[in-house]
Amino acid sequence: MSEIQIDPALIKKYDQPVPRYTSYPTVPFWQHTIAQSAWMKEFEEQFVVENDRNGISLYIHLPFCESLCTYCGCNKKITTNHTVEEPYLLAIAREWKQYRRLMPQTPVIRELHLGGGTPTFFSPHNLERLVTTILKDCNLHPEHEFSIEGHPNNTTAAHLEVLASLGFRRISYGVQDMDPEVQRVINRIQPLANVQRATEEARGNGFTSVNFDLIYGLPLQTVAGMQATFQQVLALQPDRIAFYSYAHVPWTSRIQRLFDETQLPGPEEKIQLYLEGKKLLLNGGYRDIGMDHFALQHDELFRAREAGTLHRNFMGYTIQNSPFLLGLGVSAISDTGKAFAQNAKNLHDYYNAINNEQLAVKKGYFLNGEDRSFRRYIKDIACKGATVFNKEDRGLLETFSFPLLAQLKADGLVICDQNETILTPAGHYFIRTICSAFDLHLQRTGVSASKGLFSKAI
């Protein structure tokens, strides 16, 4: 591999707060409240459009964890009391029943993902109950895919056996870093033996795609430590690797204040961690999928990127190009393709709504034509590394997008003209910033106003 040298001045210049673009518009620009009647009408209309055409995706948020990871910005509830499983499963079943009433035809399930939190906090029996309840009286799309997030420490052979029998073939393990000191400071202690066991047992039960989540920019991380982590990881040959930038957002995730911020690597150190990790991945046979994902060439994610069918939503990159996503559970987000809705973020409010036979939706956003057009540009950049402009958007592009694109072009990060934008190899390191050129909500308010809303790009 020929290494790309990144000018430290560019790192400093573009290390600004920008979104991760799992949605557009991004959540901070949504309305604080959303009329449930309007959401229900939109849900029913778009369900009819998409169910027959593409099938629907389901995301179920399972928020419980037994221990607190201090780097985590996810919506979670820390407890060792497993009696919480029963009322949560009952609430999910009630919420699903409410949505089923809005569906005028049998749902075609194309994608089902269990996320968290720690989904494997739930017992194998209860996960089976959950999935069986959801799939009852549904049709499965011929290309359906079921996936789950697991913790290497508590994902058992029984979990994997049950999930495999239900049709799950993809699992993602949160590995983050293998250095014992880094694990200690982020309170994520997981020996290599547990990661190896969980990986081998998944494959032994028929899982065809195992993903590892790794993070760069954590406290106490060094290039030497990153090299050691990748040596251990690459020996296990996960089919996919998500190599995320640590999002330091202590204003929204106060647990991130539990470690000394002086232990965090600076922007230039952080990019070196990424460059080293990416070099090791490419030299190890992995291919760059986009923004933060890598895959071996046999994996469907790589094949989707090559075929131009890659999709990105709240679950990250996916091969299932279904515009219709229903989120169930506390804080879960739904996306009809034309509107977003997010459930209540705390369990008390979620339970209160569901137990009163109401949807738990609290906030959301209805996209206009401008939003949908610029959403496509952002998705194209993230999934294909290039986008072609609509002529009718020329005025908006000239006012809001072209000034930043001109800077990015001068810095060698994009090739662009009045008709299209293409990422350069160096531009891949700044993909979130390039996406932000098409974020009209961000450009109108000013990037400086985004401080306190988003993590820094690097």
Order of alpha helices (4+ residues) and beta strands (2+ residues): alpha-alpha-beta-beta-beta-alpha-beta-alpha-beta-alpha-beta-alpha-alpha-beta-alpha-beta-alpha-beta-beta-alpha-beta-beta-beta-beta-beta-alpha-beta-alpha-beta-alpha-beta-beta-alpha-alpha
